[in-house]
Amino acid sequence: MPTASSPTLIALGALLAFSTLPAQEARWDSTSPLARELTALNDRLVAAYEKEDVATLRSLLAENHVHNNVFGTSLDRDTFLADIESGVLEFLRYETTEISWFIRDGLAVATGLIQAEARRDGKPVPATRFRFTRVFAREDGAWKVLLFQNTMPPPAARP
């Protein structure tokens, strides 16, 4: 059972807070300087996934990072990175083809589409297109990925 301080509950609380903001405050703005900075950070993260650059990933993921994968498994940062490092999880291609941002008070939520090819335990991941949500938090003056969640959209779903 998650504790009141678990990263997932914190992230869900942040999302709930965002959803209850007055309409004029709850805007997705992918053109602001901060959104451009975070998009560049996301691009760096994506490149690190594709290269399986564990050192860079470790620097970009919060210590209490939660990675909720497409199979419904929730992994902590070290378990997720160990899967990459050991070859259990292998990325052949990974790119963010669509991204939108909501940024407020030291938290940023990104949502969009990922196109990827990956293998888990030597078997192809059964999809190449994913809808994702990433929650970034300011940690010691730097943005870190606190939470990642992805899902496979149905074949007929449009981006």
N, CA, C and O atoms as a DFTB+ gen file, in Angstrom:
636 C
 N C O
     1  1       0.853      -1.183       0.000
     2  2       0.000       0.000       0.000
     3  2       0.893       1.240       0.000
     4  3       1.800       1.336       0.827
     5  1       0.656       2.202      -0.919
     6  2       1.487       3.399      -0.956
     7  2       1.313       4.229       0.304
     8  3       0.239       4.266       0.904
     9  1       2.390       4.890       0.688
    10  2       2.318       5.793       1.831
    11  2       1.927       7.172       1.345
    12  3       1.942       7.436       0.143
    13  1       1.578       8.054       2.269
    14  2       1.149       9.406       1.919
    15  2       2.248      10.183       1.220
    16  3       1.960      11.170       0.542
    17  1       3.499       9.769       1.364
    18  2       4.588      10.498       0.725
    19  2       5.097       9.798      -0.533
    20  3       6.101      10.218      -1.108
    21  1       4.418       8.737      -0.967
    22  2       4.908       8.022      -2.144
    23  2       4.850       8.924      -3.374
    24  3       3.944       9.749      -3.493
    25  1       5.820       8.774      -4.299
    26  2       5.872       9.618      -5.493
    27  2       4.601       9.535      -6.332
    28  3       4.170      10.534      -6.907
    29  1       4.001       8.346      -6.406
    30  2       2.789       8.210      -7.195
    31  2       1.675       9.049      -6.610
    32  3       0.966       9.730      -7.351
    33  1       1.501       9.017      -5.289
    34  2       0.452       9.829      -4.665
    35  2       0.743      11.315      -4.804
    36  3      -0.178      12.106      -5.010
    37  1       2.007      11.708      -4.694
    38  2       2.371      13.113      -4.879
    39  2       2.026      13.553      -6.293
    40  3       1.432      14.613      -6.492
    41  1       2.400      12.736      -7.279
    42  2       2.124      13.080      -8.672
    43  2       0.623      13.121      -8.936
    44  3       0.142      14.022      -9.623
    45  1      -0.117      12.160      -8.401
    46  2      -1.571      12.167      -8.587
    47  2      -2.199      13.391      -7.924
    48  3      -3.141      13.976      -8.457
    49  1      -1.679      13.770      -6.772
    50  2      -2.165      14.981      -6.111
    51  2      -1.892      16.211      -6.953
    52  3      -2.736      17.103      -7.047
    53  1      -0.712      16.265      -7.570
    54  2      -0.376      17.396      -8.444
    55  2      -1.328      17.440      -9.633
    56  3      -1.805      18.512     -10.007
    57  1      -1.606      16.286     -10.227
    58  2      -2.519      16.254     -11.363
    59  2      -3.925      16.681     -10.946
    60  3      -4.604      17.390     -11.688
    61  1      -4.356      16.256      -9.776
    62  2      -5.660      16.665      -9.276
    63  2      -5.694      18.170      -9.065
    64  3      -6.677      18.824      -9.415
    65  1      -4.631      18.726      -8.496
    66  2      -4.562      20.174      -8.288
    67  2      -4.616      20.908      -9.616
    68  3      -5.291      21.931      -9.726
    69  1      -3.916      20.404     -10.629
    70  2      -3.936      21.037     -11.946
    71  2      -5.342      21.018     -12.527
    72  3      -5.783      21.994     -13.134
    73  1      -6.045      19.904     -12.341
    74  2      -7.362      19.771     -12.955
    75  2      -8.409      20.643     -12.283
    76  3      -9.475      20.865     -12.858
    77  1      -8.138      21.145     -11.080
    78  2      -9.109      21.973     -10.381
    79  2      -8.795      23.467     -10.483
    80  3      -9.493      24.283      -9.881
    81  1      -7.755      23.834     -11.237
    82  2      -7.416      25.242     -11.401
    83  2      -8.483      25.948     -12.227
    84  3      -9.115      25.322     -13.078
    85  1      -8.693      27.244     -11.990
    86  2      -9.595      27.989     -12.865
    87  2      -9.109      27.890     -14.306
    88  3      -7.910      27.759     -14.552
    89  1     -10.034      27.953     -15.255
    90  2      -9.707      27.763     -16.668
    91  2      -8.595      28.686     -17.148
    92  3      -7.747      28.256     -17.930
    93  1      -8.570      29.940     -16.705
    94  2      -7.542      30.856     -17.184
    95  2      -6.142      30.474     -16.692
    96  3      -5.156      30.904     -17.290
    97  1      -6.026      29.688     -15.634
    98  2      -4.721      29.270     -15.120
    99  2      -4.305      27.900     -15.653
   100  3      -3.111      27.605     -15.712
   101  1      -5.254      27.065     -16.038
   102  2      -4.950      25.697     -16.445
   103  2      -4.734      25.623     -17.953
   104  3      -5.537      25.032     -18.676
   105  1      -3.648      26.225     -18.420
   106  2      -3.358      26.236     -19.850
   107  2      -2.156      25.370     -20.171
   108  3      -1.179      25.344     -19.423
   109  1      -2.232      24.666     -21.280
   110  2      -1.095      23.937     -21.820
   111  2      -0.390      24.904     -22.745
   112  3      -0.986      25.349     -23.725
   113  1       0.843      25.241     -22.471
   114  2       1.583      26.203     -23.277
   115  2       2.928      25.604     -23.666
   116  3       3.880      25.622     -22.886
   117  1       2.992      25.077     -24.873
   118  2       4.223      24.450     -25.347
   119  2       5.197      25.449     -25.957
   120  3       6.256      25.062     -26.451
   121  1       4.842      26.739     -25.925
   122  2       5.698      27.740     -26.558
   123  2       6.437      28.620     -25.552
   124  3       7.288      29.416     -25.951
   125  1       6.139      28.500     -24.273
   126  2       6.796      29.343     -23.283
   127  2       8.279      28.975     -23.194
   128  3       8.659      27.855     -23.533
   129  1       9.121      29.913     -22.739
   130  2      10.551      29.582     -22.594
   131  2      10.786      28.358     -21.704
   132  3      11.651      27.535     -21.999
   133  1      10.027      28.238     -20.627
   134  2      10.202      27.095     -19.747
   135  2       9.773      25.796     -20.437
   136  3      10.427      24.766     -20.275
   137  1       8.690      25.837     -21.197
   138  2       8.253      24.648     -21.937
   139  2       9.308      24.252     -22.964
   140  3       9.561      23.064     -23.169
   141  1       9.926      25.243     -23.613
   142  2      10.999      24.929     -24.572
   143  2      12.202      24.308     -23.844
   144  3      12.821      23.370     -24.346
   145  1      12.523      24.840     -22.658
   146  2      13.622      24.269     -21.859
   147  2      13.311      22.826     -21.472
   148  3      14.171      21.951     -21.570
   149  1      12.084      22.585     -21.034
   150  2      11.689      21.237     -20.634
   151  2      11.600      20.298     -21.834
   152  3      11.900      19.110     -21.708
   153  1      11.197      20.806     -22.984
   154  2      11.165      19.985     -24.192
   155  2      12.588      19.557     -24.560
   156  3      12.813      18.410     -24.946
   157  1      13.546      20.480     -24.441
   158  2      14.955      20.132     -24.698
   159  2      15.426      19.069     -23.701
   160  3      16.153      18.148     -24.074
   161  1      15.017      19.193     -22.445
   162  2      15.358      18.188     -21.434
   163  2      14.725      16.847     -21.797
   164  3      15.371      15.805     -21.689
   165  1      13.470      16.872     -22.225
   166  2      12.796      15.640     -22.641
   167  2      13.530      15.022     -23.835
   168  3      13.675      13.802     -23.904
   169  1      13.993      15.853     -24.775
   170  2      14.749      15.344     -25.930
   171  2      16.037      14.664     -25.466
   172  3      16.425      13.631     -26.011
   173  1      16.694      15.238     -24.468
   174  2      17.910      14.637     -23.902
   175  2      17.587      13.285     -23.248
   176  3      18.343      12.321     -23.378
   177  1      16.469      13.239     -22.556
   178  2      16.006      12.008     -21.923
   179  2      15.733      10.936     -22.979
   180  3      16.155       9.789     -22.829
   181  1      15.033      11.311     -24.036
   182  2      14.694      10.390     -25.115
   183  2      15.968       9.846     -25.771
   184  3      16.062       8.649     -26.042
   185  1      16.942      10.717     -26.024
   186  2      18.212      10.280     -26.612
   187  2      18.917       9.289     -25.684
   188  3      19.516       8.316     -26.145
   189  1      18.842       9.539     -24.392
   190  2      19.465       8.630     -23.420
   191  2      18.762       7.273     -23.415
   192  3      19.422       6.242     -23.285
   193  1      17.425       7.256     -23.556
   194  2      16.707       5.985     -23.666
   195  2      17.199       5.227     -24.892
   196  3      17.551       4.051     -24.810
   197  1      17.218       5.913     -26.026
   198  2      17.570       5.253     -27.274
   199  2      19.005       4.712     -27.253
   200  3      19.284       3.653     -27.816
   201  1      19.906       5.446     -26.602
   202  2      21.305       5.003     -26.510
   203  2      21.546       4.089     -25.316
   204  3      22.641       3.557     -25.134
   205  1      20.503       3.916     -24.506
   206  2      20.607       3.132     -23.266
   207  2      21.739       3.671     -22.398
   208  3      22.545       2.917     -21.852
   209  1      21.776       4.999     -22.289
   210  2      22.799       5.730     -21.533
   211  2      22.341       5.835     -20.078
   212  3      21.715       6.818     -19.681
   213  1      22.657       4.822     -19.303
   214  2      22.183       4.711     -17.927
   215  2      22.692       5.865     -17.062
   216  3      21.956       6.348     -16.201
   217  1      23.920       6.314     -17.266
   218  2      24.462       7.417     -16.458
   219  2      23.638       8.686     -16.661
   220  3      23.304       9.367     -15.692
   221  1      23.308       9.008     -17.905
   222  2      22.485      10.195     -18.172
   223  2      21.083      10.000     -17.618
   224  3      20.523      10.910     -17.007
   225  1      20.516       8.827     -17.825
   226  2      19.171       8.563     -17.287
   227  2      19.163       8.728     -15.774
   228  3      18.245       9.335     -15.224
   229  1      20.166       8.200     -15.100
   230  2      20.236       8.316     -13.639
   231  2      20.244       9.792     -13.225
   232  3      19.645      10.154     -12.212
   233  1      20.916      10.640     -14.000
   234  2      20.992      12.066     -13.660
   235  2      19.684      12.800     -13.934
   236  3      19.444      13.860     -13.358
   237  1      18.838      12.257     -14.800
   238  2      17.591      12.929     -15.173
   239  2      16.370      12.409     -14.427
   240  3      15.326      13.063     -14.418
   241  1      16.487      11.249     -13.807
   242  2      15.363      10.676     -13.062
   243  2      15.511      10.992     -11.580
   244  3      16.593      10.853     -11.009
   245  1      14.413      11.419     -10.966
   246  2      14.421      11.699      -9.528
   247  2      14.788      10.423      -8.761
   248  3      14.542       9.309      -9.224
   249  1      15.377      10.611      -7.591
   250  2      15.739       9.442      -6.763
   251  2      14.534       8.568      -6.482
   252  3      14.647       7.344      -6.431
   253  1      13.379       9.193      -6.300
   254  2      12.166       8.439      -5.998
   255  2      11.277       8.279      -7.237
   256  3      10.054       8.190      -7.133
   257  1      11.912       8.246      -8.399
   258  2      11.221       8.077      -9.683
   259  2      10.381       6.798      -9.687
   260  3      10.792       5.767      -9.154
   261  1       9.203       6.887     -10.296
   262  2       8.335       5.730     -10.512
   263  2       8.120       5.606     -12.011
   264  3       7.728       6.566     -12.675
   265  1       8.376       4.425     -12.534
   266  2       8.210       4.138     -13.961
   267  2       7.103       3.100     -14.095
   268  3       7.317       1.914     -13.843
   269  1       5.922       3.556     -14.492
   270  2       4.783       2.652     -14.701
   271  2       4.780       2.270     -16.172
   272  3       4.419       3.077     -17.028
   273  1       5.186       1.029     -16.468
   274  2       5.361       0.658     -17.867
   275  2       4.075       0.160     -18.508
   276  3       3.043       0.019     -17.850
   277  1       4.161      -0.101     -19.796
   278  2       3.006      -0.482     -20.596
   279  2       2.425      -1.832     -20.184
   280  3       1.278      -2.136     -20.513
   281  1       3.198      -2.637     -19.475
   282  2       2.720      -3.938     -19.013
   283  2       2.008      -3.841     -17.667
   284  3       1.562      -4.853     -17.126
   285  1       1.899      -2.625     -17.123
   286  2       1.232      -2.434     -15.845
   287  2       2.127      -2.639     -14.641
   288  3       1.643      -2.724     -13.513
   289  1       3.433      -2.720     -14.870
   290  2       4.378      -2.899     -13.781
   291  2       4.907      -1.545     -13.330
   292  3       5.251      -0.699     -14.155
   293  1       4.970      -1.348     -12.037
   294  2       5.515      -0.127     -11.461
   295  2       6.928      -0.413     -10.968
   296  3       7.140      -1.252     -10.093
   297  1       7.900       0.306     -11.553
   298  2       9.302       0.095     -11.213
   299  2       9.872       1.338     -10.557
   300  3       9.553       2.458     -10.954
   301  1      10.717       1.140      -9.550
   302  2      11.449       2.282      -9.007
   303  2      12.626       2.583      -9.938
   304  3      12.921       1.802     -10.843
   305  1      13.295       3.713      -9.717
   306  2      14.377       4.154     -10.596
   307  2      15.459       3.085     -10.747
   308  3      15.851       2.748     -11.864
   309  1      15.938       2.557      -9.630
   310  2      17.055       1.626      -9.698
   311  2      16.690       0.325     -10.410
   312  3      17.511      -0.222     -11.147
   313  1      15.485      -0.174     -10.206
   314  2      15.040      -1.393     -10.891
   315  2      14.910      -1.145     -12.385
   316  3      15.353      -1.958     -13.196
   317  1      14.297      -0.016     -12.751
   318  2      14.151       0.343     -14.161
   319  2      15.513       0.458     -14.838
   320  3      15.717      -0.090     -15.921
   321  1      16.447       1.168     -14.203
   322  2      17.783       1.340     -14.789
   323  2      18.543       0.021     -14.837
   324  3      19.292      -0.219     -15.784
   325  1      18.368      -0.835     -13.842
   326  2      19.026      -2.148     -13.845
   327  2      18.518      -2.996     -15.014
   328  3      19.284      -3.753     -15.610
   329  1      17.231      -2.870     -15.340
   330  2      16.682      -3.600     -16.491
   331  2      17.371      -3.165     -17.782
   332  3      17.657      -3.997     -18.643
   333  1      17.638      -1.873     -17.920
   334  2      18.323      -1.368     -19.117
   335  2      19.781      -1.828     -19.109
   336  3      20.297      -2.335     -20.104
   337  1      20.419      -1.639     -17.979
   338  2      21.845      -1.961     -17.862
   339  2      22.126      -3.453     -18.107
   340  3      23.148      -3.805     -18.697
   341  1      21.234      -4.307     -17.661
   342  2      21.430      -5.758     -17.797
   343  2      20.995      -6.299     -19.157
   344  3      21.285      -7.447     -19.490
   345  1      20.299      -5.476     -19.940
   346  2      19.809      -5.934     -21.237
   347  2      18.416      -6.534     -21.187
   348  3      17.898      -6.953     -22.222
   349  1      17.790      -6.588     -20.009
   350  2      16.412      -7.070     -19.909
   351  2      15.500      -6.166     -20.755
   352  3      14.589      -6.650     -21.426
   353  1      15.754      -4.860     -20.714
   354  2      15.003      -3.889     -21.503
   355  2      15.971      -3.251     -22.496
   356  3      17.006      -2.702     -22.117
   357  1      15.613      -3.336     -23.764
   358  2      16.466      -2.798     -24.827
   359  2      15.618      -1.899     -25.734
   360  3      14.560      -2.310     -26.212
   361  1      16.084      -0.690     -25.963
   362  2      15.399       0.233     -26.862
   363  2      16.096       0.223     -28.219
   364  3      17.302       0.455     -28.301
   365  1      15.349      -0.043     -29.269
   366  2      15.876      -0.017     -30.627
   367  2      15.609       1.341     -31.276
   368  3      16.396       1.829     -32.087
   369  1      14.483       1.932     -30.898
   370  2      14.094       3.261     -31.397
   371  2      13.208       3.887     -30.324
   372  3      12.417       3.199     -29.677
   373  1      13.350       5.193     -30.144
   374  2      12.558       5.881     -29.111
   375  2      12.496       7.359     -29.474
   376  3      13.527       8.030     -29.507
   377  1      11.321       7.866     -29.742
   378  2      11.186       9.293     -30.034
   379  2       9.838       9.817     -29.548
   380  3       8.834       9.105     -29.552
   381  1       9.845      11.064     -29.135
   382  2       8.611      11.743     -28.749
   383  2       8.108      12.483     -29.978
   384  3       8.746      13.427     -30.445
   385  1       6.962      12.053     -30.501
   386  2       6.442      12.660     -31.728
   387  2       5.426      13.760     -31.450
   388  3       5.075      14.528     -32.346
   389  1       4.960      13.835     -30.224
   390  2       3.996      14.876     -29.834
   391  2       4.204      15.129     -28.349
   392  3       4.376      14.192     -27.570
   393  1       4.187      16.412     -27.958
   394  2       4.327      16.728     -26.530
   395  2       3.599      18.034     -26.228
   396  3       3.672      18.990     -27.001
   397  1       2.905      18.065     -25.112
   398  2       2.245      19.264     -24.588
   399  2       2.609      19.376     -23.116
   400  3       2.892      18.376     -22.457
   401  1       2.599      20.603     -22.606
   402  2       3.060      20.867     -21.240
   403  2       2.036      21.622     -20.417
   404  3       1.274      22.439     -20.933
   405  1       2.035      21.327     -19.115
   406  2       1.409      22.179     -18.103
   407  2       2.472      22.379     -17.035
   408  3       3.025      21.413     -16.509
   409  1       2.753      23.634     -16.717
   410  2       3.843      23.940     -15.788
   411  2       3.312      24.874     -14.714
   412  3       2.676      25.885     -15.011
   413  1       3.585      24.520     -13.451
   414  2       3.148      25.375     -12.348
   415  2       3.890      25.005     -11.073
   416  3       3.990      23.832     -10.713
   417  1       4.408      26.026     -10.396
   418  2       4.950      25.874      -9.044
   419  2       5.930      24.712      -8.883
   420  3       5.779      23.903      -7.968
   421  1       6.915      24.620      -9.747
   422  2       7.938      23.601      -9.581
   423  2       7.538      22.212     -10.033
   424  3       8.287      21.257      -9.822
   425  1       6.376      22.078     -10.648
   426  2       5.951      20.808     -11.241
   427  2       5.608      21.047     -12.703
   428  3       5.069      22.095     -13.058
   429  1       5.917      20.085     -13.538
   430  2       5.566      20.159     -14.952
   431  2       5.025      18.799     -15.365
   432  3       5.573      17.759     -15.001
   433  1       3.950      18.826     -16.124
   434  2       3.347      17.609     -16.637
   435  2       3.465      17.655     -18.152
   436  3       3.039      18.618     -18.789
   437  1       4.044      16.609     -18.720
   438  2       4.136      16.469     -20.171
   439  2       3.248      15.307     -20.575
   440  3       3.188      14.287     -19.888
   441  1       2.563      15.468     -21.687
   442  2       1.773      14.375     -22.227
   443  2       1.924      14.400     -23.737
   444  3       2.125      15.459     -24.331
   445  1       1.828      13.245     -24.348
   446  2       1.983      13.186     -25.794
   447  2       2.080      11.764     -26.285
   448  3       1.559      10.828     -25.679
   449  1       2.774      11.631     -27.421
   450  2       2.948      10.325     -28.048
   451  2       4.422       9.973     -28.161
   452  3       5.270      10.831     -28.404
   453  1       4.700       8.708     -27.980
   454  2       6.035       8.156     -28.166
   455  2       5.931       7.102     -29.273
   456  3       5.002       6.295     -29.300
   457  1       6.898       7.130     -30.174
   458  2       7.074       6.060     -31.155
   459  2       8.334       5.322     -30.712
   460  3       9.394       5.935     -30.583
   461  1       8.233       4.035     -30.482
   462  2       9.383       3.294     -29.968
   463  2       9.336       1.843     -30.420
   464  3       8.277       1.283     -30.703
   465  1      10.507       1.269     -30.477
   466  2      10.637      -0.174     -30.641
   467  2      11.530      -0.635     -29.507
   468  3      12.606      -0.084     -29.277
   469  1      11.069      -1.649     -28.808
   470  2      11.833      -2.133     -27.658
   471  2      11.653      -3.635     -27.515
   472  3      10.726      -4.234     -28.059
   473  1      12.568      -4.215     -26.769
   474  2      12.478      -5.627     -26.411
   475  2      12.559      -5.731     -24.901
   476  3      13.327      -5.017     -24.255
   477  1      11.760      -6.627     -24.347
   478  2      11.838      -6.958     -22.927
   479  2      12.039      -8.456     -22.856
   480  3      11.265      -9.231     -23.417
   481  1      13.091      -8.851     -22.159
   482  2      13.447     -10.266     -22.053
   483  2      13.609     -10.912     -23.438
   484  3      13.253     -12.073     -23.637
   485  1      14.150     -10.141     -24.386
   486  2      14.411     -10.662     -25.725
   487  2      13.205     -10.705     -26.637
   488  3      13.337     -11.039     -27.815
   489  1      12.023     -10.372     -26.117
   490  2      10.798     -10.415     -26.919
   491  2      10.379      -8.995     -27.284
   492  3      10.482      -8.099     -26.445
   493  1       9.908      -8.761     -28.514
   494  2       9.471      -7.419     -28.895
   495  2       8.311      -6.940     -28.013
   496  3       7.394      -7.703     -27.711
   497  1       8.365      -5.684     -27.611
   498  2       7.220      -5.067     -26.932
   499  2       6.104      -5.018     -27.975
   500  3       6.352      -4.614     -29.111
   501  1       4.877      -5.421     -27.617
   502  2       3.825      -5.642     -28.612
   503  2       3.185      -4.376     -29.208
   504  3       2.091      -4.447     -29.768
   505  1       3.834      -3.258     -29.096
   506  2       3.311      -2.029     -29.712
   507  2       4.497      -1.109     -29.988
   508  3       5.571      -1.262     -29.407
   509  1       4.281      -0.159     -30.879
   510  2       5.335       0.814     -31.182
   511  2       4.868       2.242     -30.955
   512  3       5.647       3.181     -31.112
   513  1       3.613       2.415     -30.589
   514  2       3.051       3.744     -30.354
   515  2       2.445       3.765     -28.955
   516  3       1.700       2.863     -28.572
   517  1       2.782       4.820     -28.192
   518  2       2.339       4.892     -26.796
   519  2       1.881       6.299     -26.462
   520  3       2.502       7.273     -26.885
   521  1       0.807       6.410     -25.714
   522  2       0.392       7.687     -25.128
   523  2       1.076       7.735     -23.770
   524  3       1.045       6.753     -23.029
   525  1       1.699       8.875     -23.430
   526  2       2.458       8.939     -22.178
   527  2       2.112      10.178     -21.371
   528  3       1.574      11.160     -21.882
   529  1       2.442      10.092     -20.089
   530  2       2.439      11.217     -19.161
   531  2       3.735      11.146     -18.370
   532  3       4.097      10.093     -17.846
   533  1       4.436      12.287     -18.286
   534  2       5.634      12.404     -17.448
   535  2       5.407      13.565     -16.507
   536  3       4.937      14.627     -16.915
   537  1       5.740      13.360     -15.256
   538  2       5.676      14.436     -14.269
   539  2       7.113      14.781     -13.895
   540  3       7.879      13.925     -13.453
   541  1       7.462      16.048     -14.080
   542  2       8.782      16.564     -13.722
   543  2       8.636      17.404     -12.460
   544  3       7.627      18.084     -12.274
   545  1       9.635      17.356     -11.604
   546  2       9.647      18.170     -10.383
   547  2      11.013      18.829     -10.257
   548  3      12.022      18.277     -10.695
   549  1      11.038      20.029      -9.649
   550  2      12.308      20.694      -9.382
   551  2      12.940      20.020      -8.179
   552  3      12.305      19.860      -7.137
   553  1      14.201      19.626      -8.333
   554  2      14.924      18.952      -7.268
   555  2      16.322      19.560      -7.206
   556  3      17.109      19.399      -8.139
   557  1      16.635      20.248      -6.129
   558  2      17.933      20.914      -5.985
   559  2      18.238      21.815      -7.180
   560  3      19.363      21.836      -7.680
   561  1      17.225      22.561      -7.633
   562  2      17.405      23.525      -8.711
   563  2      17.364      22.956     -10.117
   564  3      17.489      23.712     -11.081
   565  1      17.193      21.647     -10.267
   566  2      17.158      21.031     -11.598
   567  2      15.847      20.259     -11.771
   568  3      15.275      19.757     -10.803
   569  1      15.389      20.174     -13.010
   570  2      14.201      19.384     -13.308
   571  2      14.572      17.908     -13.375
   572  3      15.567      17.536     -13.997
   573  1      13.764      17.071     -12.731
   574  2      13.950      15.620     -12.737
   575  2      12.607      14.968     -13.049
   576  3      11.552      15.520     -12.739
   577  1      12.656      13.794     -13.661
   578  2      11.429      13.048     -13.946
   579  2      11.027      12.292     -12.686
   580  3      11.744      11.406     -12.220
   581  1       9.880      12.655     -12.149
   582  2       9.363      12.022     -10.942
   583  2       8.535      10.783     -11.285
   584  3       8.627       9.758     -10.611
   585  1       7.729      10.891     -12.338
   586  2       6.796       9.815     -12.664
   587  2       6.671       9.679     -14.173
   588  3       6.593      10.680     -14.885
   589  1       6.651       8.457     -14.657
   590  2       6.384       8.158     -16.056
   591  2       5.293       7.113     -16.111
   592  3       5.314       6.138     -15.359
   593  1       4.335       7.319     -17.007
   594  2       3.226       6.382     -17.202
   595  2       2.983       6.308     -18.702
   596  3       2.900       7.343     -19.363
   597  1       2.868       5.108     -19.248
   598  2       2.483       5.017     -20.654
   599  2       1.469       3.909     -20.859
   600  3       1.316       3.008     -20.034
   601  1       0.781       4.006     -21.988
   602  2      -0.234       3.027     -22.321
   603  2      -0.258       2.856     -23.832
   604  3       0.108       3.767     -24.576
   605  1      -0.686       1.698     -24.273
   606  2      -0.829       1.456     -25.715
   607  2      -2.227       1.905     -26.140
   608  3      -3.221       1.381     -25.637
   609  1      -2.314       2.864     -27.056
   610  2      -3.648       3.232     -27.533
   611  2      -4.198       2.116     -28.427
   612  3      -3.429       1.362     -29.024
   613  1      -5.512       2.015     -28.518
   614  2      -6.067       0.981     -29.408
   615  2      -5.666       1.282     -30.847
   616  3      -5.421       2.441     -31.183
   617  1      -5.591       0.261     -31.706
   618  2      -5.125       0.453     -33.082
   619  2      -5.896       1.526     -33.849
   620  3      -5.309       2.219     -34.680
   621  1      -7.178       1.676     -33.594
   622  2      -7.981       2.643     -34.336
   623  2      -7.870       4.066     -33.765
   624  3      -8.351       5.014     -34.386
   625  1      -7.247       4.223     -32.599
   626  2      -7.162       5.549     -31.987
   627  2      -6.286       6.458     -32.824
   628  3      -5.287       6.028     -33.399
   629  1      -6.671       7.709     -32.883
   630  2      -5.896       8.695     -33.638
   631  2      -5.002       9.464     -32.674
   632  3      -5.351       9.678     -31.513
   633  1      -3.838       9.877     -33.181
   634  2      -2.915      10.655     -32.311
   635  2      -3.511      11.979     -31.902
   636  3      -2.874      12.745     -31.179
